[in-house]
Amino acid sequence: MAEVPGKLLKQINAPDDIKKLNENQLSQLAEEIRQYIIQVVSKNAGHLGASLGTVELTLAIHYVFNAPYDKIIWDVGHQAYGHKIITGRRDDFVTNRQYGGISGFPNMEESQYDAFGTGHSSTSISAALGMAVASKIKGEDKRQHIAVIGDGAMTAGEAFEALNNAGVTWSNVLVILNDNNISIDNSVGALKEYLLDITTSKTYNKLKDATWEVLGKFGKHGPTPRLMVQKMQKMLKSTLLDESNFMESLHFRYFGPIDGHDTPKLIKTMEDLKDIQGPKLLHVITTKGKGYQQAEDDKTRFHAPGQFDVKTGQTKPQPANQPSKYQTVFGETLLEMAKEDKNIVAVTPAMPTGSGLTTMMKELPGQVFDVGIAEQHAVTFSAGLATQGIIPYCAIYSTFLQRAYDQIIHDVALQNLPVIFAIDRGGLVGADGATHHGVFDLAYLNAIPNMIISSPMDELEFRNLLFTARIKNHGPFAIRYPRGKGTGIEWNLGPESIEIGTGRKLKEGKDIAFVSIGHIGNQIEKAAAQLEELNIDYAHYDIRFLKPFDKPLLHEIFQNHDKIVAIEEGTIIGGLGSTIRDFMNEHNYQATVVKMGIPDQFIGHGTPEQLYKAIGLDAEGIVHTAQKLIQNKKFFQRKASS
C-alpha cells in the first residue's frame, strides 16, 4: 500500500476538512496531493497529466462549493484523481483502476461526491444543465451546478449543443473551461486558435483585470444592471480581440482567463461567481502534468504513461521480442498503402497516437485528418470524402463509435458509401472499465444493411483485411480489432486479399465445433492442450466475417456437428452466437448452440485476463463449456437407451 505523503493530506477525509486550512496550507496540500498521485500512478498505471494539472482547481472548487449538495461534474474524468482523493477515497486510491478497486472515472455508485458518471467526454454541460433545471423546478435556488470541462472535450458537438441550450434557460450553471491546449494529443481546430487568441492577448488581459471586479459587482443586482454589464463586457472584448466573444454570444457570462494554479485567485473568483445568477463560464489556464517536469515536457506520453520510474520518468521496459500491437500493424499498413495511393486517407477523432497514426501524420500530413473529439463529424466527414472517390479509413475506438451510430446508418450505410471503419479497442480493454469496453459494436453493426463486418484473429489477417477493404470494397466496411499485442505471427508480408464473406477451418474435429470471430479465437488455441488431455476432439472455425456470413461454411458445420460453441468478445445478444442460432432455425438444423461472450451486463475494470476469467471467456471457461456439452450428450444417450 502506498504511503500517503505529508501531514495535511492524512487529515483530509472529506471536502469540509479543506475549508479549515489557510492559504499557505492549501499550497502545501496541493503539493502533497501531487506527490501522492505521482507515487500511485507510477506503480498503478493510470491517467497522470490531466489530474496533476487540476490539483489547485480541485481544491478551490471544493473550498468554495458545498459538495455533494452542490453538483460537481468532471469531464471526462482523467482530471478527477485529486477530487477522488479528497472525497473519502484517499486510502482506496491505491486500488485505482485495479480489479475490485475504485474506478478511474467518476462513478455515481462509488461516491455521493461523483454527481455524474463521465467516462466519455463532453457530457458535463448537458448533465449540469439538466440538474440545474431540475433544481429550478424543485425550488432549490441555492444549489450550484459546476461542469469542469477540458478544451479538448469542448470541441465535441454535444458541448456546443449544451451551451446553446443553457444560454436561453437562465439556469444556475457554472462551466469551468480547463484550458491546457491539449487533450491526449495536441488540441486541434478553430476553437483552439480562438482560445489561444484570448489567452495571449496582453492588452485584453491587462484591461480585463482592471474592469472585472467593478463590472462583476454590478452584475449581482438584478437583470437590468446584469444586461448592462454584459453589454459593456462584450464591447470591451470585441474591441480588444477584434471579434465578439463567442461564449458571450451564447448568453454566457464569460470570466477569464485566469491562472488555474493560483489557488487564492481561483477561490476569490468562484466566491464572486456564486452570487451571479444565470449561466457563466470561467476560463482557467492550467499546465497538463503540472509539478512533474517529465509530464510537463512530454504531455502526450504522460497522459497515461503506464508504470514508470518517478525519478527518471522512464517507463517500465517491455520484454524483448514482444508481438506487434494491432495499432502498429494498422499504422504501418495504412502508411504503406497511402504512399502508393494518395486517395487513401486516415480520419481520427483526436486519437492519432492511440490509433497508431503518428508516423503517417509526420510523413503524409495531407492524408491524415484529426478532427478533434467529434465522432459524429468524423463519420460524416468520411462519408463526404467517400462521395468524391477518396478512400477514408475512419479510425475510431469501438466505445466511441457508439456516439456516431446515427451517422453510420444515415450518412454511410443508407447511401452505401465505401467508408472503411477501423474499429480499435474492440472487446474488453482492461482498466478503463465499463465506459471504455468495446463490446457492443458487433451487435449494433449487425443490424445495419449494407455493412460488411469483419474481425481478424491475428495480425496477418488484420493486414490482409485492411488491404481487402481497399481493393474489393464498394460500401461500408468495418474491421474490428483489439487493443494491444497480437499473437506474434509474422505479419509484414504480402498483403493478400481475402474473399469477402469467407471464413476458414483451422482444425478438424468430430466431438464439438468452436466457431469464433476475432482475436478471442486465440483463447481456443490456449485451451487446446487441456481439451486434448480430456480426449475432446474439437473443430475450430474462424468465421472472420460476421456480415456477410459464410453460409457454405455454416452448412458444413451444422452437417457435421450437433454441438456448437460460438465465441465472441462482444455482447451475446445480437452478435455471432445469435446469428448462428438464426441460421440454424432458418435451415431447420437440430443442434445445441452455446453462446460464449459478454453477458447482458456492464463489465467493470481489471486486466483483460482477470475479466475473461470472471465471465468464463478464458481457456478454462472454454474447457468447462466443452466438458459440460460432452457430458450432457452422454447423459441424454444413456437416457434414450434406457
Secondary structure by P-SEA (a helix, b strand, c coil): ccccccccccccccaaaaaaccaaaaaaaaaaaaaaaaaaaaccccccaaaaacaaaaaaaaaccccccbbbbbccccccaaaaaaacccccccccccccccccccccccccccccccccccaaaaaaaaaaaaaaaaccccbbbbbbbcccccccaaaaaaaaaaaaaccbbbbbbccccccccccccaaaaaaaaaaaaaaaaaaaaacaaaaaaaaaccaaaaaaaaaaaaaaaaaaaccccccccccccccccccccaaaaaaaaaaaaaacccbbbbbbbbbcccccaaaaaccccccccccccccccccccccccccccaaaaaaaaaaaaaaacccbbbbbcccccccccaaaaaacccccccccccaaaaaaaaaaaaaacccccccccccccccccccccccccccccbbbbbccccccccccccccccccaaaaaaacccccccccccaaaaaaaaaaaacccccbbbbbbbcccccccccccccccccccbbbbccccccbbbbbccccaaaaaaaaaaaaaaccbbbbbccccccccaaaaaaaaaacccbbbbbbcccccccaaaaaaaaaaaaccbbbbbbbccccbbbbbccaaaaaaaacccaaaaaaaaaaaaaaaaaaaaaaac
